[in-house]
Each structure stands twice: as structure tokens, then as C-alpha cells.
Amino acid sequence: MARIKDVALLAGVNRSTVSRIINGEGKFRADTKRKVEQAMAELNYRPSAIARSLATASSNMVGLLVTYYTGGFFGEMMDQVQSELDCHNKFLITAQGHHNAEGEREAIQRFHDLRCDGYILHSRYLSDDELRELAKLPTPFVLLDRFVEGLEDRCITFDHTLAAQLAVGHLIEQGHRKIACISGDLNRETSKQRFQGYKNALQAAGIPFESSLTSEGNYGRESGYQAALNLYQQHDDMDALFSCSEEMMSGALQFFHQHKIAVPEQLSVTSFDSVYLCASFYPTVTAVHFPISDMARTAVAVLNHQLKKTETDIDRHFLPKLISRCSVLPR
């Protein structure tokens, strides 16, 4: 295996010159850089990431905290963050928070121990106060789909309440009045916001809120199936359904298909959708798009500016878009 002294010998320069060129330090003549790069290629020399980290005080690693690894939403998030980091020659380290604050603390500590240059945090359980304390430490971080007062420049946010209002409002515009809702875990802030959007749309149309027309899921397909079952047992005359996630909509559609409840002829449905899964359902489902791909790319861009200590006017707030498909008919 080639060593740095072998590169220096072949290029006809000293070892410190090779080291500084590798680490991007100082200015060198073009022909000197070319000799070093050619020697590295000829010897198939790859610099040690650990050695470069010690020399430059930069690990070129970024930590990404997610709630869990499964599901299209988190897969898309990790893929987009990785793709953007590749453009900046940085490595991605991921850790999951295991659905609790302690798990998120341990993940962030792991990033710190690995000397990550910065973090992208999809934190659901750490308190605002704890995140504000974390912001006092030297390592920069960005919050993905989270708003914390006082950390506005670090927050990449989405209007979940307005998104739900658009999805339910579309059903109301088509004449539906008895509209059920499958919510996410209402201990989560974004789930509360989506549920509030559902209630806001009903209120704006003068439709009384009925708690029995709601069922709480956990964003998984199975919970969507069970929620649809619970709702239909209580209200077999409901004429529309709004799901707060595409995975739960998948489970609900499975229930309706199994029980010969025709969508949209008997029941119109709308949903949230982050990875265009609703376009693959039968029938294709009208949905509000949650642009996690764009938000993930923006998070990397904002973090990169933090690492460089440069200002940016990148828009950090995203608005929903309703995509009309084949799952809604006029009442």
C-alpha cells in the first residue's frame, strides 16, 4: 500500500507539500499540483480520512438524526441528504432516535464522538429548551421539519396545518360533509398541526367536529388499516376520509378494497404524501405534497453555509401543494 512518502518521492517534492496539497492548504504552482495528483493516481494512493481529520480539524462527516430507518419518507430523506453531501465531498453518518428523547441524545453524542462537522436533526422528542442549549455549543446543526423559537435560521419548516386544510377543504368543495380523519401520533407536534388543519377546514365550512369520526394511527400501514376499520364500524355512512400520511392511506385502501367499499364511488379520500406514493395507489389518490426531498436538500445547503460561516438568503419555509388525482368525486 502506497504511503505519502512514496507519493512525494515519485512527484519529486517533500512530504509536507503532498500533505498540504491533499488538505487544500496554501498555494502551489499548477505543475506542482499536477505532479502530486499524477503520482497519487499512479500509486493508487488514498489519503487516510482519519489523518486528514486530525490535520484539518474537519472530519468531512455530517450526522443525520432520523426517527427510524424504515419507510419511504426516511429513505427519501437520507437519499437526498447523501446526494447533496456528495457534491460537497462529505460523508453521511446516520443514527435513529428510537422514538424517545434519550435515544436522540445518544445519537447526537455519537455524532460528537465521531467529530462530525455538523448535524441535520429530524428531532421529534428533544425539547425546544434542550435544542437551544445545543445551539450554544460550537458544532453547527440544522433542524429539519421543526421550528424552535430563537433558532429560526437553523429551521427548515413546512406548513402542516395549511396542508391538511387544503386536503380536507378539497373534499368539502366537492360537497362532502361527513369527513373522517386518520391522524398520526398526537403526541408529535406535526401530527397535532395536521389534525388542527382538519378541524380548521371543518370549522371554516360550518361542519361540526365529531371526535368519533377520527382515529389515531402511528404513520404505519397497519395502523391505517385498523383506523379505517374502527371508523367504518362506527360510521358506515361517512362519505370521505382524510389520512395524515401515505402509509396509513395504504392500509386504509387495503381495508376498503377487502370490504368492497368503492373509492371514489362510495367514498372519496385525500392524503398527505411525501414520496409520491399516492400516485401508485389504485385509484391514484389526491394528496397534499410534503416536499421532504426539497427540504432535505435545503437543510444541507443551509448547514454548508454554517460550516463556511457565510450568510445565505435561502428560503427555509415550504408551502403545500394539492395534487388532484382520481380519488375524489363530487357528492
Secondary structure, DSSP 8 states (H G I E B T S, - for coil): ---HHHHHHHHTS-HHHHHHHHTT-S---HHHHHHHHHHHHHHT----HHHHHHHHT---EEEEEES-S-SHHHHHHHHHHHHHHHHTT-EEEEEE-TTSHHHHHHHHHHHHHTT-SEEEE--SSS-HHHHHHHTTSSS-EEEET---TT-GGGEEEE-HHHHHHHHHHHHHHTT--SEEEEE--TTSHHHHHHHHHHHHHHHHTT----GGGEEE--SSHHHHHHHHHHHHHH-TT--EEEESSHHHHHHHHHHHHHTT--TTTT-EEEEEESSSGGGGSSS--EEEE--HHHHHHHHHHHHHHHHHT-------EE--EEE--SS----
